[in-house]
Each structure stands twice: as C-alpha cells, then as structure tokens.
Amino acid sequence: MPTLSNYTFDEITIGQTATYSKRIEERDVQLFAAVSGDVNPVHLDAAFAATTQFKSCIAHGMLSGAIISAAIAMELPGPGTIYLGQSLRFRLPVKLGDIISVNLEVTEKKDKRGFVTLDCNVLNQDDELVVTGTAEVMAPREKLVIERPSLPSVRIGD
Amino acid sequence: MPTLSNYTFDEITIGQTATYSKRIEERDVQLFAAVSGDVNPVHLDAAFAATTQFKSCIAHGMLSGAIISAAIAMELPGPGTIYLGQSLRFRLPVKLGDIISVNLEVTEKKDKRGFVTLDCNVLNQDDELVVTGTAEVMAPREKLVIERPSLPSVRIGD
C-alpha cells in the first residue's frame, strides 16, 4: 500500500529541503484551463500563441503555483499542513514539455504557533529559475502515515 | 461567436473593479488534485476529512489562487496580460459547494513599464473573506478582441 507521511513541526529543521518535479504536458494546461476557467488562447491555441512574444503555447503561471502547493502538501511538511500564505514571482514562461522542479527549503520556524517559512524555487530542465516565492505554513503537530489516495482518473475530449 | 476582450494599460483606471465567480464542486477539487498531484485525503476522502478540524472535504488553497489568476487573465486586464507576481493569504477554508467570488480592484499604475497592481479579495457565499492578496501584472498595450476558446471538455472517472 503506497503511503503518504509528513514531517511534524518538531522534526523540521532549518535548511531542510525537498524537491518535487513534474513534466508539463498539453494535458496539464487543458486541465488547468478547465478547473480555473482561464481559456486564453496563449495557453490553448498553438496558432494564436505563435503570434505572441512567446512563439508557442505556455502554461498558466499559476500552474506552477499549484505545483508548489502540491510540493508542500505532499512532501514538506506533507499531510496535515495548514497553508497560510504564498508569494510568487513569475520570472520566465513554462512551455509545453518543460520539466519543472520545485525546490523547497525551510528558512524559519516559529515555535509558539508552529509556523514554518519555506523558500520556493521552481527551475526548468535548463536550470533556469521560472518562479520564486515564499510559503508560510502551520506545520503538523502529529505524525501521520496514511494511505496514499490514487490520482483521480481524468479524460480530456469527448 | 463569443469573444474575449481586454482593457489596455491606457484604458485602466485606479479604482476599476471586476468580479469573477465560481461554484466549487467535488469535480473541481478532483481536477485540481489531478493537475497538481496533491492527492491529500482532506481534499478527496470524505471519511478522512470528517476526522480533521475541517469536518468535511475542503478545496486546495491554491485552487482559489488559480481562480484569481483566471479573473485577471479573463476579466481585468484580460487577454495579453503578463502575470508578474501574486501574494496570497489563505484565511478560511473553501468547502465543496461554496460559491466564491474574486473581487479585483486596481490600486496602482506605473506608466513606464505598464505595470498595474490589483487587490484581490475572494469571498464565499456568506461574504466571508477566504483569500486575500495582491497581483502585479504588465497590462496589455494593444486592444484585443478575440474568439473565446471553449472550455476543454474533461471527464472524471473510468
């Protein structure tokens, strides 16, 4: 049984890191369009995108935000984390086929309320910084090792 | 033909507002799990969620971020906008069935590079602030009125 586990506030150390990678496919951009409602043709229409400064379809900026949030919720601190805040700077476009890696690093712990601050750097396969930011979370107090739900099965198109 | 249009930097005024609403369904949370990879059971498993402080399944925090980004890209300034940055504070959970409204308000314009700052407030159907934040964008210089792509058709489950 695949499991999902967390790091409790007490287990977390300053400087602790985690990485979470994902290849961005056309399918991801279509799913993000469907769930957000952002159907801008720069994301969905290759002919239109070719007329823009980007030359080809780019992922929605906030798709990188979604993947940062998954890195936090799945890896560090993991299940039971309460998401308090996130800042994001969108530095470079993410193109279809790019492999992006979210690098998290713990920079601060505040004992009293269990707050943890993490630097969030998203790099592409060429080691270019595409998104940077800072997350603030309330880390879990209790250790959790739970069954890992499977990814919902989704089909695109009729 | 349904169209999509934008506000150019010159057309945008301080104090200008836009609203974008969406009912958050179980389907949206499943799609967000699929696209981000965050399959935490607090979002997907009602029995597990019942054991948490939230008592029932809650949406991923960053789903509200995705909807803010869609409000900016679809409504104000709309197509052609370059997303530069976003801050987010997650204040209250969003539950399945909640209707959330993103309220955008232009608070600053910087002529030289076409930068525009927008306050972003997300309210639920009870007028409670669930997410707040600030967006920084580069507004389009050119007026666009383009064909509105339809929402990708997506099916969940086998």
Interface residues (C-beta under 8 A of the other chain):
Chain A: L4 Y20 K22 D28 Q30 L31 F32 A33 A34 V35 S36 G37 D38 V39 N40 P41 V42 L44 D45 F48 H60 G61 M62 L63 G65 A66 I67 I68 S69 A70 A73 M74 P79 Y83 L84 G85 Q86 S87 L88 R89 F90 I146 E147 R148 P149 S150 L151 P152 S153 V154 R155 I156 G157 D158
Chain B: L4 Y20 K22 D28 Q30 L31 F32 A33 A34 V35 S36 G37 D38 V39 N40 P41 V42 L44 D45 F48 H60 G61 M62 L63 G65 A66 I67 I68 S69 A70 A73 M74 P79 Y83 L84 G85 Q86 S87 L88 R89 F90 I146 E147 R148 P149 S150 L151 P152 S153 V154 R155 I156 G157 D158
